Amino acid sequence: MKIGVAGARRGRTFRAGIEDGGARVTAVCDVSEEARSAALDHWGDVAGYDDFEEMLDDAALDAVIVATPMHLHAPQAILALERGIHVYSEVSAAVTVEQCQSLVAAANDSSATYWMGENVIYTKHNVLIRTLVQGGYFGTVTYAEGEYLHELKALNERTPWRRKWQTGIRGITYPTHQLGPILSWLENDRIVRVCCEGSGSHFVDPRGEPYHDDTCVMLAKTERGVLLKIRIDMISVRPSVTCAYQLQGTKGVYESGRSPSAPHRIWASGLCEDEETWRDLEEVEESFLPDFWRATTGRSEEGHGGSDYHAVRNFLRVLDGGEAWCPNGIHEAMDMTLPGLISQESIEKDGAWLKVPDSRHWT
């Protein structure tokens, strides 16, 4: 299978997963000559392009990885789908509801597969929690929360698109790293309504322009009645937590570590000694880590703790006719993306609860 990569810097992290998935990169595209040149050295004998549509039309691709700035994901995915080229898109899927609608229409009309590469679903601890939830060890899930606490003001200056689409709009602008794992744990559930509030803006960029609210918090309810809390803070001065999670069920609870050295811990009926004793999640790895992760230990350490590797392998497995360990198609992409976009409407309406559309009903 011949794959093109759009977004040369980010695209390089998928190499191990692509090669182990039996595919090969034959073309790379980037508007930066420096990035494109480095990518050509990295990938070897591949064609280089500075125009995305030209790559799609000339390179005879089977699939394309869209790893460009966030506002380009949907338009570029649509261009590929219209040509019958499979799409692996970086997150988020789109930056407006209108983009989402156009993307869903293109995916429905295309013979090709759309896949959103939400990689954090595939970190080892999130994979373990999904397995434990499926095994019933937490009972009925009643509550979950996810946080993205990652100060990115300097990165905003190096990648100006972030300054508009991530830290220039009020609300939850980067939701999928939190919602992806949580919705994978809930399985076949979706968010039906959200509300959002912010802490106010207390920082300005080097040009004196204020960032959006330092912290934004979204509350959400799912179709099955699960309560979710999502917090995003890419502005406040603090040590980075990046992604943190909690899950509460009728028989157990999970709390992720909040620093690199802090353990991920669980209390679950049948897995812990008594009602007051936590257990380190690593202690159950031998019994519950799925074979696909266990078999690739070492190779899978590349790219965000192995998550990039497994996300792209899952995509290639589906294209080869296999079964996805965790579906990430067009509607799952919308389930992760639309709540954040609706939260941006809610925060401008004083935190009103608003319905989240279901893309499965769009025509």
C-alpha positions as CSV (number, residue, x, y, z in Angstrom):
1,M,0.0,0.0,0.0
2,K,1.4,3.4,-1.1
3,I,0.9,6.2,1.5
4,G,1.4,9.9,1.2
5,V,2.2,12.1,4.2
6,A,1.1,15.7,4.4
7,G,2.8,17.6,7.2
8,A,6.4,16.4,7.1
9,R,7.4,17.0,10.6
10,R,4.6,15.3,12.4
11,G,4.3,12.6,9.8
12,R,7.7,11.2,10.6
13,T,6.6,9.8,13.9
14,F,4.4,7.2,12.1
15,R,7.3,5.4,10.4
16,A,7.4,2.2,12.6
17,G,3.7,1.7,12.4
18,I,3.6,2.1,8.6
19,E,6.4,-0.3,8.0
20,D,5.2,-2.9,10.4
21,G,1.7,-2.6,8.8
22,G,3.1,-3.7,5.5
23,A,2.8,-0.2,3.8
24,R,5.3,2.3,2.5
25,V,5.5,6.0,2.2
26,T,6.0,7.0,-1.4
27,A,5.3,10.8,-1.2
28,V,5.6,13.6,1.3
29,C,4.1,17.1,1.1
30,D,5.0,20.2,3.1
31,V,5.0,23.9,2.3
32,S,8.3,24.3,4.2
33,E,11.2,23.5,2.0
34,E,13.3,22.8,5.1
35,A,10.8,20.3,6.5
36,R,10.3,18.7,3.1
37,S,14.0,18.2,2.6
38,A,14.4,16.7,6.1
39,A,11.5,14.3,5.4
40,L,12.9,13.2,2.1
41,D,16.2,12.3,3.9
42,H,14.2,10.5,6.5
43,W,12.0,8.4,4.2
44,G,14.5,7.8,1.4
45,D,13.3,7.2,-2.1
46,V,10.0,9.2,-2.1
47,A,8.6,12.1,-4.1
48,G,8.4,15.5,-2.6
49,Y,5.6,18.0,-3.1
50,D,4.7,21.5,-1.8
51,D,1.1,21.3,-3.0
52,F,-1.4,18.8,-1.4
53,E,-3.7,18.4,-4.4
54,E,-0.7,17.9,-6.8
55,M,0.4,15.1,-4.5
56,L,-3.0,13.5,-4.6
57,D,-3.3,13.7,-8.4
58,D,0.3,12.7,-9.3
59,A,1.5,10.2,-6.7
60,A,-1.0,7.3,-7.3
61,L,-1.6,7.0,-3.5
62,D,-3.8,4.4,-1.8
63,A,-3.9,6.4,1.5
64,V,-2.8,9.8,2.9
65,I,-1.9,10.8,6.4
66,V,-3.1,14.4,7.0
67,A,-0.8,15.8,9.7
68,T,-1.1,19.4,8.8
69,P,-2.4,22.4,11.0
70,M,-5.7,21.7,12.5
71,H,-7.9,24.0,10.4
72,L,-6.7,22.1,7.2
73,H,-7.6,18.6,8.4
74,A,-11.2,18.6,7.1
75,P,-10.6,20.4,3.8
76,Q,-7.7,18.2,2.9
77,A,-9.4,15.0,4.0
78,I,-12.4,15.9,1.8
79,L,-10.0,16.4,-1.2
80,A,-8.6,12.9,-0.7
81,L,-12.0,11.2,-0.1
82,E,-13.3,12.8,-3.3
83,R,-10.5,11.0,-5.2
84,G,-11.2,7.7,-3.5
85,I,-8.0,7.9,-1.3
86,H,-8.2,6.6,2.2
87,V,-7.6,9.2,4.9
88,Y,-5.8,9.0,8.3
89,S,-6.4,12.4,9.8
90,E,-4.7,14.0,12.8
91,V,-6.9,15.5,15.5
92,S,-9.2,17.3,15.7
93,A,-11.3,16.3,12.7
94,A,-12.5,19.8,12.0
95,V,-12.6,23.3,13.5
96,T,-16.3,24.2,12.8
97,V,-19.6,22.4,12.7
98,E,-19.8,23.4,9.0
99,Q,-16.5,21.6,8.3
100,C,-17.8,18.6,10.2
101,Q,-21.0,18.5,8.0
102,S,-18.9,18.7,4.8
103,L,-16.5,16.1,6.0
104,V,-19.3,13.6,6.9
105,A,-20.9,14.1,3.5
106,A,-17.6,13.5,1.7
107,A,-17.0,10.3,3.8
108,N,-20.5,9.0,3.1
109,D,-20.1,9.6,-0.6
110,S,-16.6,8.2,-0.9
111,S,-15.5,4.6,-1.6
112,A,-12.5,5.3,0.6
113,T,-12.2,5.0,4.4
114,Y,-11.9,8.0,6.8
115,W,-10.0,7.4,10.0
116,M,-9.2,9.9,12.8
117,G,-5.8,9.2,14.4
118,E,-6.7,9.9,18.1
119,N,-3.5,8.3,19.4
120,V,-4.0,8.7,23.2
121,I,-6.6,5.9,23.1
122,Y,-3.6,3.6,22.5
123,T,-1.4,4.6,25.4
124,K,-0.7,1.6,27.6
125,H,-2.7,2.7,30.6
126,N,-5.8,3.8,28.5
127,V,-5.7,0.4,26.7
128,L,-5.6,-1.4,30.1
129,I,-8.6,0.6,31.4
130,R,-10.7,-0.1,28.4
131,T,-9.9,-3.8,28.9
132,L,-10.9,-3.7,32.5
133,V,-14.1,-1.8,31.8
134,Q,-15.0,-4.4,29.1
135,G,-14.4,-7.1,31.7
136,G,-16.9,-5.5,34.1
137,Y,-14.3,-4.8,36.9
138,F,-15.6,-1.2,37.4
139,G,-19.3,-2.2,37.1
140,T,-21.5,0.3,35.4
141,V,-19.6,3.5,34.6
142,T,-21.3,6.6,36.1
143,Y,-18.7,9.3,35.8
144,A,-15.4,10.1,34.0
145,E,-13.2,13.1,33.6
146,G,-10.3,14.1,31.4
147,E,-7.9,17.0,31.6
148,Y,-5.3,18.5,29.2
149,L,-3.0,20.7,31.2
150,H,-0.2,21.7,28.9
151,E,1.2,25.2,28.9
152,L,1.9,26.0,25.2
153,K,2.4,29.7,24.9
154,A,5.9,29.4,23.4
155,L,4.7,26.7,21.0
156,N,2.0,29.1,19.8
157,E,4.7,31.5,18.6
158,R,6.4,28.7,16.6
159,T,3.2,27.3,15.2
160,P,0.9,30.4,14.7
161,W,-2.1,28.4,13.7
162,R,-2.4,27.2,17.3
163,R,-2.7,30.8,18.4
164,K,-6.0,31.1,16.6
165,W,-7.5,27.7,16.7
166,Q,-6.4,26.5,20.1
167,T,-5.8,29.5,22.3
168,G,-7.7,32.2,20.4
169,I,-11.2,30.7,20.8
170,R,-13.2,30.3,24.0
171,G,-14.3,26.9,25.0
172,I,-12.9,23.4,24.5
173,T,-10.7,23.8,21.4
174,Y,-8.7,20.5,21.7
175,P,-11.1,17.8,23.0
176,T,-10.1,14.6,21.5
177,H,-7.2,13.6,23.7
178,Q,-9.7,13.6,26.6
179,L,-12.8,12.4,24.9
180,G,-11.1,9.7,22.8
181,P,-10.0,7.4,25.7
182,I,-13.2,8.1,27.7
183,L,-15.6,7.3,24.8
184,S,-13.5,4.2,24.0
185,W,-14.1,3.0,27.6
186,L,-17.8,3.7,27.4
187,E,-18.2,2.0,24.0
188,N,-21.3,2.6,21.9
189,D,-22.2,5.7,23.9
190,R,-22.1,9.3,22.8
191,I,-22.4,12.8,24.3
192,V,-25.8,14.3,23.8
193,R,-25.5,17.7,25.5
194,V,-22.8,19.9,26.9
195,C,-22.3,23.2,28.8
196,C,-19.0,25.1,29.2
197,E,-17.6,27.9,31.4
198,G,-14.2,29.6,31.6
199,S,-12.0,31.1,34.3
200,G,-11.4,34.3,32.4
201,S,-8.3,35.6,30.5
202,H,-5.2,36.6,32.6
203,F,-2.4,36.3,30.1
204,V,-1.4,38.1,26.9
205,D,0.8,37.0,24.0
206,P,4.0,38.9,22.9
207,R,1.9,41.3,20.9
208,G,-0.3,42.2,23.9
209,E,-3.3,40.3,22.6
210,P,-5.2,38.3,25.3
211,Y,-5.4,34.5,25.1
212,H,-8.8,32.9,25.6
213,D,-9.8,31.8,29.1
214,D,-6.9,30.2,31.0
215,T,-9.0,27.2,31.9
216,C,-12.2,26.0,30.3
217,V,-14.4,23.3,31.8
218,M,-17.0,21.4,29.9
219,L,-19.7,19.2,31.5
220,A,-21.3,16.6,29.4
221,K,-24.0,14.0,29.6
222,T,-24.0,10.9,27.4
223,E,-26.9,9.0,25.9
224,R,-26.7,6.4,28.7
225,G,-26.6,9.1,31.4
226,V,-22.9,9.1,32.2
227,L,-21.6,12.5,33.5
228,L,-18.3,13.7,32.1
229,K,-16.1,16.6,33.0
230,I,-13.4,17.9,30.5
231,R,-10.9,20.6,31.4
232,I,-8.4,22.3,29.0
233,D,-5.7,24.7,30.1
234,M,-2.9,25.5,27.6
235,I,-2.2,28.9,29.1
236,S,-1.6,28.8,32.9
237,V,1.9,28.7,34.3
238,R,2.3,25.2,35.9
239,P,4.1,21.9,35.5
240,S,2.6,20.0,32.6
241,V,0.3,17.1,33.3
242,T,-0.7,16.8,29.6
243,C,-3.4,14.2,29.9
244,A,-5.1,13.1,33.2
245,Y,-8.2,10.9,33.7
246,Q,-10.6,9.6,36.3
247,L,-13.3,7.0,35.9
248,Q,-15.9,6.0,38.5
249,G,-18.1,2.9,38.3
250,T,-20.5,1.1,40.6
251,K,-17.7,-1.4,41.5
252,G,-14.5,0.5,41.1
253,V,-12.5,3.7,40.3
254,Y,-9.5,4.7,38.3
255,E,-7.2,7.7,38.8
256,S,-4.3,8.4,36.5
257,G,-1.0,9.8,37.7
258,R,-0.6,13.6,37.6
259,S,3.2,13.6,37.1
260,P,5.7,11.4,35.2
261,S,6.6,9.6,38.4
262,A,3.1,9.3,39.9
263,P,1.5,5.9,39.5
264,H,-1.8,5.2,37.7
265,R,-4.0,3.6,40.3
266,I,-7.2,1.6,40.5
267,W,-9.6,0.3,43.1
268,A,-11.8,-2.4,41.7
269,S,-14.0,-5.1,43.3
270,G,-12.3,-8.4,42.8
271,L,-8.8,-6.9,42.1
272,C,-8.0,-5.2,45.4
273,E,-7.5,-6.6,48.9
274,D,-10.0,-4.5,50.7
275,E,-12.2,-1.3,50.3
276,E,-9.4,1.1,51.3
277,T,-6.4,-0.3,49.4
278,W,-5.5,1.1,46.0
279,R,-3.6,-0.9,43.5
280,D,-1.0,0.3,41.0
281,L,-2.3,-0.2,37.4
282,E,1.0,-1.8,36.4
283,E,0.3,-4.7,38.7
284,V,-2.5,-6.0,36.5
285,E,-0.7,-5.4,33.2
286,E,0.5,-9.1,33.0
287,S,-3.1,-10.3,33.2
288,F,-5.0,-7.7,31.2
289,L,-2.7,-6.0,28.6
290,P,-4.0,-7.0,25.2
291,D,-1.8,-9.2,23.0
292,F,-1.5,-6.5,20.3
293,W,0.3,-4.2,22.8
294,R,2.3,-6.9,24.5
295,A,3.6,-8.3,21.2
296,T,5.0,-5.0,20.1
297,T,6.7,-3.8,23.3
298,G,10.0,-2.1,22.3
299,R,9.0,-1.3,18.7
300,S,5.9,0.4,20.0
301,E,7.7,2.8,22.3
302,E,8.1,5.1,19.3
303,G,5.9,8.2,19.1
304,H,4.0,9.4,22.2
305,G,4.6,6.3,24.3
306,G,3.7,3.9,21.5
307,S,0.3,5.4,20.8
308,D,1.3,6.7,17.3
309,Y,2.4,3.3,16.4
310,H,-0.7,1.5,17.4
311,A,-3.1,4.2,16.0
312,V,-1.7,3.9,12.5
313,R,-1.4,0.1,12.8
314,N,-5.1,0.0,13.6
315,F,-5.9,2.1,10.5
316,L,-3.8,-0.1,8.2
317,R,-5.4,-3.3,9.7
318,V,-8.9,-2.0,8.8
319,L,-7.8,-1.1,5.3
320,D,-6.5,-4.7,5.0
321,G,-9.9,-6.1,5.9
322,G,-9.2,-6.7,9.6
323,E,-11.2,-5.7,12.6
324,A,-10.4,-2.5,14.5
325,W,-9.4,-2.9,18.1
326,C,-11.1,0.5,18.7
327,P,-13.2,2.0,15.8
328,N,-12.2,5.5,14.9
329,G,-14.2,6.1,11.7
330,I,-16.1,9.2,10.6
331,H,-18.8,9.0,13.2
332,E,-16.5,8.2,16.1
333,A,-14.4,11.2,14.9
334,M,-17.5,13.4,15.1
335,D,-18.3,12.0,18.6
336,M,-14.9,13.3,19.8
337,T,-14.9,16.6,17.9
338,L,-18.5,18.0,17.9
339,P,-18.8,18.3,21.8
340,G,-15.9,20.7,21.8
341,L,-17.3,22.8,19.0
342,I,-20.7,23.0,20.7
343,S,-18.9,23.9,24.0
344,Q,-17.6,27.0,22.1
345,E,-21.3,28.0,21.5
346,S,-22.2,27.3,25.2
347,I,-19.5,29.5,26.7
348,E,-20.7,32.4,24.6
349,K,-24.2,31.8,26.0
350,D,-23.2,32.0,29.6
351,G,-22.7,28.2,30.0
352,A,-26.1,27.1,28.6
353,W,-26.7,23.4,28.1
354,L,-26.8,22.7,24.4
355,K,-27.5,19.6,22.4
356,V,-24.7,17.9,20.4
357,P,-25.8,16.7,16.9
358,D,-25.4,13.1,15.9
359,S,-23.6,12.9,12.6
360,R,-25.3,9.5,11.9
361,H,-28.5,11.4,11.2
362,W,-27.0,13.9,8.8
363,T,-27.9,13.4,5.2
